[in-house]
Amino acid sequence: ISYSFKKEGKKKKHSTLFDEIMFHTERTTQSSNMCRDVLKTSINSCQILILRFNFELFLSLRLQSSYIVESYVLYRTINITVL
């Protein structure tokens, strides 16, 4: 799992995509809940999804139908850009 942060100019690694999302949304419960719900929906439907939050986090996520929905999934490279 690879995450790219332009703002920080370095890469960070987290065990799951949910960990990464919660890392950025822990400040606001509303954003966190919205993110969790939308992300689960997108994973279940295996779609390409772009999420935007109040603090301008853009997440571009591509999933393949063979991927499984829970914690330890083999994801392709996922780029997260914080503007």
Secondary structure, 3 states (H helix, E strand, C coil): CCEEECCCCEEECCCCHHHHHHHHHCCCHHHHHHHHHHHHHHHHHCCCEEEECCCCEEEEECCCCCCCCCCCCCCCCCCEEEC
